[in-house]
């Protein structure tokens, strides 16, 4: 699914989502985006996060509220960035893939 964001926003992904496309309203810069990954992901589930806009501070969180380590908050600061994440059930961890 795709969203047009302003200022700061929180995005919740569910298990049916496999791509999230983020953009800014009026070609602006998004100051903060909090992206919550599914609470009950399937083993090897993959989610792609695409940001057309510059996002100054993007926080990607796993099912327990922990920040995904391999996606630093400045990952999307330049805009036009795509990140794929894969969930591995045996370690209960999202990995950048």
C-alpha positions as CSV (number, residue, x, y, z in Angstrom):
1,X,0.0,0.0,0.0
2,X,1.1,3.6,-0.4
3,X,0.8,6.6,1.9
4,X,1.3,10.3,1.5
5,X,2.8,11.7,4.8
6,X,3.2,15.1,6.3
7,X,5.3,16.2,9.3
8,X,5.5,13.0,11.3
9,X,3.4,9.8,11.0
10,X,3.0,6.3,12.3
11,X,2.5,3.4,9.8
12,X,1.2,0.0,10.9
13,X,1.8,-3.0,8.6
14,X,-0.2,-6.2,8.9
15,X,0.6,-9.7,7.6
16,X,-1.2,-9.0,4.3
17,X,1.2,-6.2,3.4
18,X,4.3,-7.0,1.4
19,X,5.2,-3.4,0.1
20,X,4.9,-0.1,1.8
21,X,5.4,3.0,-0.3
22,X,5.9,6.3,1.5
23,X,5.9,9.7,0.0
24,X,5.4,13.3,1.2
25,X,2.5,15.5,0.5
26,X,3.5,18.5,-1.8
27,X,7.0,17.2,-2.3
28,X,7.9,18.1,1.3
29,X,10.3,16.4,3.7
30,X,8.8,14.0,6.3
31,X,10.4,14.7,9.7
32,X,9.6,11.4,11.4
33,X,8.0,8.2,10.3
34,X,7.4,5.3,12.7
35,X,6.9,2.0,10.9
36,X,5.5,-0.9,12.9
37,X,6.0,-4.3,11.3
38,X,3.4,-7.1,11.8
39,X,2.7,-8.5,15.2
40,X,2.5,-12.1,14.0
41,X,4.7,-12.4,10.9
42,X,5.0,-15.7,9.1
43,X,8.4,-17.4,8.8
44,X,10.4,-15.8,5.9
45,X,7.7,-13.1,5.4
46,X,9.2,-10.3,3.4
47,X,8.2,-6.6,3.5
48,X,9.7,-4.0,1.2
49,X,9.7,-0.4,2.5
50,X,10.1,2.2,-0.3
51,X,10.5,5.9,0.4
52,X,10.1,8.4,-2.5
53,X,10.4,11.3,0.0
54,X,13.2,12.3,2.3
55,X,12.5,11.1,5.8
56,X,14.7,12.7,8.4
57,X,14.1,10.2,11.1
58,X,12.5,6.8,10.2
59,X,12.1,4.2,12.9
60,X,11.3,0.7,11.9
61,X,10.0,-1.5,14.8
62,X,9.5,-5.3,15.1
63,X,6.6,-7.2,16.6
64,X,7.8,-6.5,20.2
65,X,8.4,-2.8,19.7
66,X,12.1,-3.2,19.3
67,X,13.8,-1.1,16.6
68,X,15.1,-3.2,13.7
69,X,18.9,-3.0,14.1
70,X,19.8,-3.1,10.4
71,X,17.7,-0.1,9.4
72,X,19.2,3.0,11.1
73,X,16.9,6.0,11.5
74,X,18.7,7.9,8.8
75,X,18.3,5.2,6.1
76,X,15.6,7.1,4.2
77,X,17.1,10.6,4.7
78,X,18.1,11.0,1.0
79,X,14.7,9.8,-0.4
80,X,14.3,7.3,-3.3
81,X,15.4,4.4,-1.1
82,X,14.1,0.9,-0.8
83,X,14.7,-1.6,2.0
84,X,13.6,-5.3,2.1
85,X,13.2,-7.1,5.4
86,X,12.7,-10.8,6.0
87,X,11.4,-12.3,9.2
88,X,13.1,-15.5,10.5
89,X,10.8,-17.3,13.0
90,X,13.6,-19.3,14.6
91,X,15.3,-16.2,15.9
92,X,12.1,-14.0,16.1
93,X,14.0,-11.4,14.1
94,X,13.5,-9.2,11.1
95,X,16.7,-9.1,8.9
96,X,17.5,-6.7,6.2
97,X,17.6,-8.7,3.0
